Every structure is written in C-alpha cells, then in structure tokens.
C-alpha cells in the first residue's frame, strides 16, 4: 500500500472524506487530512483554532488499481489524483514520513512545548521532540 494525493476543492476536504467513507466503505484505505492547531487573535482575544495544513489535498493510503482509480474519479469534489502521464504517482516515503511523524494519533498536529536557553531552543514535549 502506498500514499497518494487527491486534489479536491479547497475547504471541502472533510466532505471528500465522508464521500470516500460512504462510497468506498469496504476499500482497505486510510484517509489523512493533516491539520494544525493555531493561536489567532480575534477581537483582541487569543483563541485556539484548527486549520488544514495542506488546503485542497486529501492523502490516502491504498492499493491503487484501475478499479479504485475510477471509483475515486467518480467522487464529487475530487478534481484530480496526483499522477504522471500514465498512472497515479505514490508520495515518496521520505516525504510522507514527516507528516506521519507530526500527526501521530490523529489528523491534528498539536503544539510543542519549548524553552529557550541562551541561543538554543529545546523542545520538551509534542510532535517536534528530537528535531
């Protein structure tokens, strides 16, 4: 099984996930929509919100064959599948490994706890530990 990138309408990533789960319930596939927690200032107050890390993309892990490819193409809101001239191109393992490391238990990348000592920054807790 490999990871593939689906291009969808921006803002409709979760809707596409629901379509995938409804239309292809028996397909052996994992769906990932990476998101990140942010702190934003709204009306003078700082609030936490969750934003999509890669707007317009849904990542799936599946065994891509012709049947699955054409089933995916029939999903509303799906613009295209990342591919070369002939067939879908899997995301290289070293590229998807970074996203998977940051999104360990869910789609959301949590905050990291850090402290600064002199010119060095040390990550104590969170997805960036060791980086």
NORVENKA-V867122 format. One line per field, one symbol per residue. ss: DSSP state (@ for helix, = for strand, . for the rest). psi: psi as a letter, one per 30 degrees, with the letter a starting at -180 (. if undefined). Layout:
ss->???
psi->???
This chain:
ss->.=======....@@@@@@@@@@@......===..========..========....======...@@@@@@@@....====.=....=....@@@@@@@@@@.....==...=====..======......
psi->klklkkklkkfgeeeeeeeefeehffkikkkkjklkklklkkhgkklklklkeikgkkkkjljkleeeefeeffkkfjelkjlafelkklkkefefeeeeeeiefafkjllkkllkjbfkkkjekafgkf.
